[in-house]
Amino acid sequence: MAYIADLFGCHPDTIAQGKRDLENLPADEAAGRVRKKGADARMLAKASRASSRRSKLKLRRKRLDRRSATVRSGPTSD
């Protein structure tokens, strides 16, 4: 335990306490429970108006940059 405590920079008693805690855990704490879908799941799937607007503007700027890079201004003299 001293090696692990030194490795993580903590006191050996902390490692010992964590080891005791792990040994006393129930086999499956979540047995019989069903996790419900959170309310934020809908919000994550749907893009906000602001982010959609920003994405459209960014895409439009990229297209304009590409066009202006390919357009030639005509013959030039050196």
Backbone hydrogen bonds in HBPLUS format (Angstrom, degrees):
<---DONOR---> <-ACCEPTOR-->    atom                        ^
c    i                          cat <-CA-CA->   ^        H-A-AA   ^      H-
h    n   atom  resd res      DA  || num        DHA   H-A  angle D-A-AA Bond
n    s   type  num  typ     dist DA aas  dist angle  dist       angle   num
A0005-ALA N   A0001-MET O   2.88 MM   4  6.10 163.7  1.91 154.6 159.6     1
A0006-ASP N   A0002-ALA O   2.90 MM   4  6.03 155.9  1.96 144.2 150.9     2
A0007-LEU N   A0003-TYR O   2.83 MM   4  6.03 149.4  1.93 143.7 153.2     3
A0008-PHE N   A0004-ILE O   2.97 MM   4  6.23 155.5  2.03 152.4 156.8     4
A0009-GLY N   A0005-ALA O   2.80 MM   4  5.70 115.5  2.22 134.7 151.5     5
A0010-CYS N   A0005-ALA O   2.88 MM   5  5.00 157.7  1.93 142.5 147.0     6
A0014-THR N   A0011-HIS O   3.00 MM   3  5.43 135.7  2.20 110.1 121.4     7
A0016-ALA N   A0012-PRO O   2.97 MM   4  6.28 159.0  2.01 150.1 156.2     8
A0017-GLN N   A0013-ASP O   2.86 MM   4  6.05 158.2  1.91 146.4 152.0     9
A0018-GLY N   A0014-THR O   3.01 MM   4  6.21 158.3  2.06 144.7 150.6    10
A0019-LYS N   A0015-ILE O   2.95 MM   4  6.16 152.3  2.02 147.1 154.8    11
A0020-ARG N   A0016-ALA O   2.96 MM   4  6.27 156.8  2.02 149.1 155.1    12
A0021-ASP N   A0017-GLN O   2.89 MM   4  6.14 158.8  1.94 149.4 155.7    13
A0022-LEU N   A0018-GLY O   2.97 MM   4  6.20 155.6  2.03 146.2 152.0    14
A0023-GLU N   A0019-LYS O   3.06 MM   4  6.32 150.5  2.15 144.8 152.7    15
A0024-ASN N   A0020-ARG O   3.09 MM   4  6.31 138.3  2.27 145.8 156.4    16
A0025-LEU N   A0022-LEU O   3.46 MM   3  5.41 166.3  2.48 101.0 104.6    17
A0031-ALA N   A0028-ASP O   3.30 MM   3  5.49 162.8  2.33 114.3 113.8    18
A0033-ARG N   A0030-ALA O   3.15 MM   3  5.58 165.1  2.18 132.3 133.9    19
A0041-ALA N   A0038-GLY O   3.37 MM   3  5.67 161.9  2.40 105.8 111.0    20
A0044-LEU N   A0040-ASP O   2.97 MM   4  6.20 150.9  2.05 156.3 163.9    21
A0045-ALA N   A0041-ALA O   3.28 MM   4  6.42 149.2  2.38 140.9 147.8    22
A0046-LYS N   A0042-ARG O   3.23 MM   4  6.40 140.2  2.40 143.6 153.4    23
A0052-SER N   A0048-SER O   3.00 MM   4  6.19 156.9  2.05 149.1 155.9    24
A0053-ARG N   A0049-ARG O   2.89 MM   4  6.05 158.2  1.93 150.4 156.3    25
A0054-ARG N   A0050-ALA O   2.93 MM   4  6.17 160.1  1.97 149.3 154.7    26
A0055-SER N   A0051-SER O   2.92 MM   4  6.07 157.2  1.97 144.1 150.4    27
A0056-LYS N   A0052-SER O   2.96 MM   4  6.20 159.5  2.00 149.2 154.3    28
A0057-LEU N   A0053-ARG O   2.99 MM   4  6.24 162.0  2.03 151.4 156.1    29
A0058-LYS N   A0054-ARG O   2.92 MM   4  6.08 159.5  1.96 149.9 155.9    30
A0059-LEU N   A0055-SER O   2.94 MM   4  6.12 160.5  1.98 150.0 155.1    31
A0060-ARG N   A0056-LYS O   2.92 MM   4  6.11 158.8  1.96 148.4 154.4    32
A0061-ARG N   A0057-LEU O   2.93 MM   4  6.16 159.0  1.98 149.7 154.9    33
A0062-LYS N   A0058-LYS O   3.00 MM   4  6.26 155.0  2.06 146.3 153.3    34
A0063-ARG N   A0059-LEU O   3.00 MM   4  6.28 158.2  2.05 150.4 155.8    35
A0064-LEU N   A0060-ARG O   2.99 MM   4  6.27 161.1  2.03 150.8 155.8    36
A0065-ASP N   A0061-ARG O   2.88 MM   4  6.09 156.5  1.94 149.2 155.9    37
A0066-ARG N   A0062-LYS O   2.95 MM   4  6.19 155.8  2.01 148.2 154.6    38
A0067-ARG N   A0063-ARG O   2.99 MM   4  6.26 159.5  2.04 150.0 155.3    39
A0068-SER N   A0064-LEU O   2.96 MM   4  6.15 166.3  1.98 152.6 156.0    40
A0069-ALA N   A0065-ASP O   3.04 MM   4  6.15 139.8  2.21 140.9 151.2    41
A0070-THR N   A0066-ARG O   3.22 MM   4  6.47 137.7  2.41 141.2 151.2    42
A0070-THR N   A0067-ARG O   3.12 MM   3  5.31 131.9  2.37  99.7 112.1    43
A0071-VAL N   A0067-ARG O   3.06 MM   4  6.21 135.1  2.27 149.3 161.4    44
